[in-house]
Amino acid sequence: MKQIIALGGGGFSMEPDNPLLDLYILEQSPKETPKICFIPTASGDADSYIARFYDFFEQQNCEPTHLSLFKPPAQDLEEFVLSQDILYVGGGNTKNLLVLWKEWGLDRIIEKAWNQGIVLAGISAGSICWFEQGVTDSYGDELHPLDCLGFLSGSNCPHYDGESHRRPTFQRLLKQGQIKPGLAADDGVALHFIGQDLHSAVSSRPYAKAYRVGEGYEHELETRFLGNPNAV
């Protein structure tokens, strides 16, 4: 089964005391103790980001590792990647991520992993990279459309409620025809795809939502809170 879990925000890097989304990612692997590999390319393989990944996942029922393109763990990248059960892509500069992946052939290897049933997940840059297009700040403070890998159709906008300029910019780009209709996710929301179809939207925050957005419309999607509803 082909799966992608695209986080608009949240997870270990944004909500270190709220494990709901990261535990959800682990649960999607059929393995009892899945191997999960963090790919922090978009952050320039920042040591502090990698450390935060291990701080959380070493406490869980899994086998964490990471893939640095600056310090590759193996000569055969494909063999290393295809030995994992979950690939978790971090946030940062999406354009740099795409350039480096294509130079190393990692984009093709990850697509092969997806086709073989390895779960793909990611936050922010690690969310929009799977779509045809995404809204990115890779070029500085302004937001722009960016062509991405195209594993999933349409566009994606993370941090929909977390950054004040995200929502109006996405809607303006749609109105101007600069980006395809697509999906937006608040911080704390994950879009879970099975194959190329949206299976569900889940959240680590009680009132966080996902949206289907196009020129002139924004439809709120049913979003399931992963925590205790009685605690809301």
C-alpha positions, 0 to 999 in steps of 0.5 A, spaced: 500 500 500 502 506 497 502 512 503 504 519 504 502 523 510 503 530 509 504 535 515 502 542 515 506 543 521 507 540 528 510 533 530 517 533 534 520 539 531 514 544 532 510 540 538 516 536 542 511 535 548 505 533 543 507 526 540 500 525 537 502 526 529 508 522 530 505 516 533 500 516 528 506 516 522 509 510 526 502 506 526 501 506 519 507 502 518 505 494 518 511 493 522 511 492 530 518 496 530 518 500 524 525 503 521 524 510 520 529 514 517 529 522 517 531 526 511 533 533 513 536 535 506 531 542 506 535 544 513 542 543 510 542 537 515 542 541 521 545 538 527 540 540 532 534 538 527 537 531 527 538 531 534 531 533 536 528 527 531 533 522 535 530 525 542 523 523 540 524 517 536 529 513 540 523 513 546 518 510 541 518 503 539 522 504 532 529 504 529 530 511 528 536 513 523 537 519 518 540 520 511 545 526 510 547 527 503 553 531 506 555 525 510 552 519 506 551 513 511 552 508 505 555 508 498 549 505 495 543 510 497 538 506 494 539 499 498 539 504 504 533 507 503 529 501 501 531 498 507 527 503 511 519 502 513 518 510 513 521 516 510 520 522 514 522 529 511 524 535 515 522 542 513 526 548 510 528 550 503 524 546 498 527 548 492 534 546 495 531 539 497 529 538 490 535 540 487 539 536 491 535 530 491 535 530 483 542 531 483 543 525 487 537 521 484 534 520 491 527 523 488 527 517 483 529 512 489 524 515 494 518 514 488 521 507 488 520 506 496 513 509 495 511 504 490 514 498 494 510 500 500 515 504 504 511 510 508 513 517 506 511 523 511 514 530 512 512 536 514 512 543 511 517 542 505 517 535 507 509 536 505 509 540 499 515 536 496 510 530 494 505 535 490 505 537 483 506 544 486 507 548 493 507 554 496 514 556 499 518 561 502 524 558 499 526 564 495 526 569 501 520 572 505 515 572 500 511 566 498 511 563 491 509 557 487 514 552 486 513 545 482 515 539 486 515 532 485 508 530 483 507 524 486 500 527 488 496 531 484 494 539 485 498 544 490 499 544 497 500 549 502 502 548 509 502 552 516 495 555 513 493 558 520 500 558 523 503 564 518 498 570 517 500 571 510 499 563 508 492 563 507 491 570 503 497 568 498 495 561 496 488 564 495 491 570 491 496 565 487 489 561 485 486 567 483 491 569 478 492 562 475 499 561 478 498 555 482 493 549 481 487 548 486 489 543 492 489 542 499 491 547 505 493 544 512 493 548 519 499 547 523 498 540 527 494 537 521 496 531 517 493 529 510 494 522 509 494 519 502 493 512 500 495 511 493 493 518 490 487 519 494 486 523 500 484 518 505 483 522 512 485 529 515 488 528 522 490 533 527 494 534 534 490 540 536 483 540 537 481 546 532 486 545 527 483 543 520 484 542 513 481 545 507 480 544 499 482 550 496 481 553 489 479 559 485 473 562 489 472 557 494 475 554 500 472 548 503 473 545 510 474 538 510 473 533 516 479 533 520 479 528 526 482 530 532 487 524 535 487 526 542 482 525 547 475 529 545 473 530 552 479 534 554 477 539 549 
